[in-house]
């Protein structure tokens, strides 16, 4: 893992979730890079609406500030997996930098 994406500080999950809920769906944006880890077929499911739903409706099981200044959020997902969503707050918006699934044993130990 690149040091920039490593978590340097664990954040309070409930507080971070409440911060996310202060944003509306239209203030959460994605770019083509947000989905680069997914195949074309997977992108039919894992799209910006999917990311918005997760961010606004589910509390992360882990939230952390990365060395590069971005935020990493981890959510329980299906089939013993987790979702890792990396975001940045920019100009009054949330930008989804990337997201992907990982195995539960890959959850960072902080």
N, C-alpha and C positions, 0 to 999 in steps of 0.2 A: 504494500500500500504506500502511496506517495505521502510523505510527511504532511503536506498541506491539507490532505483530506482526513488526517487523523484527528480525533477529538481531543482538544486540550482542556475543555471544561464542561463538566456535566451541568445541565440546567434543570430547574424544577419543571417536570413535565406538565403539571396542572397549570402553572403560571404561563408556560409557553403556549399551551393549548388555548387558554383564554386570550392571549395576545393574537393568535391566529384568527380567533372568532371575531375579532374587531374588524376584520376585512370582509368585504363582500366578494362573491364569486367573480365579478368583473374586475376586481383588483388583484386577481391571481392569474398570472400569465405564464405561458409555456413558449418554448422555442423549439425548433427542430432538434436541437441538442438534447432537450429534455428526454427524448425517446430513443436516443442512439443505441442503447443497449437492448432494445426490443426488435424482434423481426417484424416484417410488414404485417404478418398475420397477428402477432401479439399487439401491435399498435391499434388494432380495431377495438381491443378491450382497454389497454393501458393508454388512455388518451388524456387530454388536459381536463376534461370533465371528471374522469376517474380520480385524478390527482386532487382536484378541487374538493370532491366529495370526501376524500380521506382527510385532507387538511382541515376542513371545516366541521367535520362530524365525528372524528375519532381522536381520542387522546393518545398521544404517542406513549410507548412503553419506555422509550429513552429519547432524550433530546440533548444535543450537545453542540457547543461552539467548536468549529474546526480551526486548525492553525491558519488556514487561508482566509478566515473571517466569515465563511459561509456556515450555515447551520445544517446539521444532520439530524433527521428524525426517523425513528424506527417504530414500525407498527406491526402488531400481530397480523398474520395473513393466513392463507389456507395451506393445507398439506404440510404442516410443520415448518412453514417458511415465515419470513419477515419481509416487509417492504422497507427499503431505505430510500428516503426522499431528501435530497439536498436542495436547500433554498437560500435565497438572499433577499433581504429587504432593500428595495431600491425605489426612490422617488414615490413613496407612498403606496407602493405595490409589493406584492410577493412574486418573485420570479422562481419558478421551478427549474433548477439547473439540470438535474437528472434524477431519475428514480429507477429502481430495479429491485428484484427479489434476491434474498440471500437465505441461506440455511440458518436455523435458529442458533446453532453452535457458533456462528460467525458474529453474533452480537458482541460488540466491543465490551471488554471487561474494564469498568472504570472504578 
